[in-house]
Amino acid sequence: MRSKTKRPADLVARYGGEEFAIILPNTPLSGATEIAVDIQSEMRHLQISHCSSQVSPHVTVSMGAVCTIPTSQTSPTQLVSRADQVLYQAKMEGRNRVVSEELTN
């Protein structure tokens, strides 16, 4: 994931047991989605075995991407909550996919 984030302000961090957050300041939704798709592609290329998975014999990545232009009314909690919701949507739609959304204020 870090290899796909190039700028000094981009941040990759573990967010829970199997979850990660990637913060991409000043990045449009199309750019965030492109990075997410690149990460998925790289994960497929690695072919990490996942014998107990019902989705794939290899580790897959489900991602939720949310983009907003913050205002004084923007809550970081709201952004994280919505990102979690679109991640859950990606999992419910069959996993190994990216769901992205523009968050309007």
N, C-alpha and C positions, 0 to 999 in steps of 0.2 A: 504494500500500500504506500509506503513511504517513497518508493521509487517512482510512483505515478504522480506524486505531489512535488512540484519543483521549486516553488517560491518560498522564501524565508518565512513568511507569515502563515503558510499552510501548516496545519497541525493534524497529526494522526495520533489517536489516543484510545486505549482500551476503555470501554464503557460497559462494564458488566462482564459476566463470564465469557460469553461467546460473541459479544457485540463490541464494535469499535465505532468511534465517531471520527469523521474527517471534517475539519473546519477549513473552508476555502474562502477567505475574505475577498470581496470584490470580484466574485465569480458568478457569471450568469448561470441560470439553470441548465442551459445547453452545455456549458463547460463542465459543470458538476456531473451531469449525466454522462458526458464523454469519459470523464475520469473513472466513473463507476463501471462503465462498460469495459474500459481498459483493464481495470482490476479483475473483473470477471474473466476476461480473456486470459490474463496471466495465470489466474487460479486454474483454469481449465488446462493450460499448458503444463502446469506443474504436476498434474495427475496424482495428487496425494490420495492414497487409498482410504476409503471410508466404508469398510465392510458392513457396518450395521445400518447404513443409510437406506431408507426406502425410496429416496429420490434419485440417487446416483451412486455408482460404485466408487466415486471419487468425491472429495470435498468440493462443495459448491458454495456460492456466495449469493445471498439475497440482500438487496440494498434498498433503502428508502432515502431519497434526496429531496430536501426542501430548501428553497431559496427565498430570500426576502431582502428588501431594502429596509434596514431598521429605522424606526422613528422613536420619538420619546415614549410612545405608547407600546413599543415592541417589547415583549417579555422574553427573555432567554428561555424560560420555562415553557412558554407557548411554542417556540420554535422546536425545542427538543421533543415536546409532546407530539407535535405534528409529524416530526421525522420518525418517531416511534410508531405512529399510526400508519404511515405509508410503508414502513418496513414490515409491519404486521400484514398489510395488504399484499406485499410482494410474497410473503410466505403463504398466505391463504390462496393466492393465485397459482400456486404450484412450486414455489421456491425457485432458486437459481435465476432470479430476474431483478430488474431495477424498476422501481416505481418512483416517479419524481413529480413534484408539484411546486408551483409558485404560490407562496403564502402572501396574501394581500393584507394590508393593514387597514 
